[in-house]
């Protein structure tokens, strides 16, 4: 059974099921003579099935798209310009369930996701991570995501278990210290948000404090609160006005 750099035995092939670090992999099988290896067009990893083990690319869907001249999905909704010039793809809102908080028709809150080197160093100083095993990404562009659902999941996608969080930290770059189901943002009546850590392995902190929020407990959030998860990820909440 492979083990991760932290010493956890794991049945998962690519990532430790306990802490999310990469597991030790057996040497790749030498392909047969004359059979070139197919690589992922997104991350260049060697193909080992329908889905890429590194980034989740669907080879079968890509093959179908290339073979058919007809669109396989309905055309997307018209695009509209946000107040700051960002283009947002419009979607038809789902009908709210009885008694549920309705889905926001237009996003007024945004999550700004970036890699924070100061947080990474603090985690290393507290021996929460080993810089030799988990390196800070050389390129980590900031991402801006609309909070346009009543529940916004934070985590890393898993094709094996069917986990596809709205704030997906599987990358690139992938934050390996984030649990697949790490935390969730809950829309509150009146337009605010609350945070629930769903029992993540490495915990969730707020605004640079060292103490993790209690697991499975709703924590109210304020505008500009910063949520720290994983080895370097910080998620800042921003409310759009006007």
C-alpha positions, 0 to 999 in steps of 0.5 A: 500500500503506498504511503504519503510523505507524512507517513499515512498509508493510503489506498488512494492512488494519487493523493493521500486519503488522510491529508491530501499529500501526493502518495508514493507511486510505483514506477510506470509500466514501459509501454509496448514497442510502437505504442506511443503514450497518449498524454493529457492536452491540459497538463501533459500527464500520461493517460491511464484511463478515461479521466486524467489522474492529475487534472480530471480531463475527460478524454472520452468527451474530448474525442466525441467533441472532435468527431462530431460537427454538431454541438453536444450541449445547448448553446450557453446563455447570453453573456453580460458585462459585470459592473467592473467589466468582468464577463459573467455567463448567465444561467437560468436560476433553479426553482427554490425548494420550499423553506430553503434560502432562495438562490441569488438571481444576480451575484452580489458577493464574490470569492477572491481566491489567491495563494498567500506566501505569508500564510504558507510560511506561517504553516511551515513555521508551525510544522503543519507542513514540510516545505520540502514535500509541499512547495509554494506554487511558482505561478498561482493567478488570482481567481474571482468566483461568484457566490451565486448559490445558497451553498458554495462548497470549498474543496478539491474535486474527486472523480472517484467519489464524484465530488465537484466543489464550486470553489475547486482548489484542485488547481492548477495549481493544486493545494494538496492540504485542502480536503476534498470536502473541506468547508461550505459557505451558506447563504443567510437571510438578509444577504450575508454568509456563514462558514462551516468547516466540514471536518477537514483534515487540516482545519480552517482559520479566519483572518490570519488567526492560528486557531481553527474554527470548530468543525461542523459549526456555523460561523457568521462571516463579515464582508472582507473576512479572509478564509484560510485553508490548505497550505497557501489558499486564502479566500476573501469575500467581497460584496459588489455594490450598486 
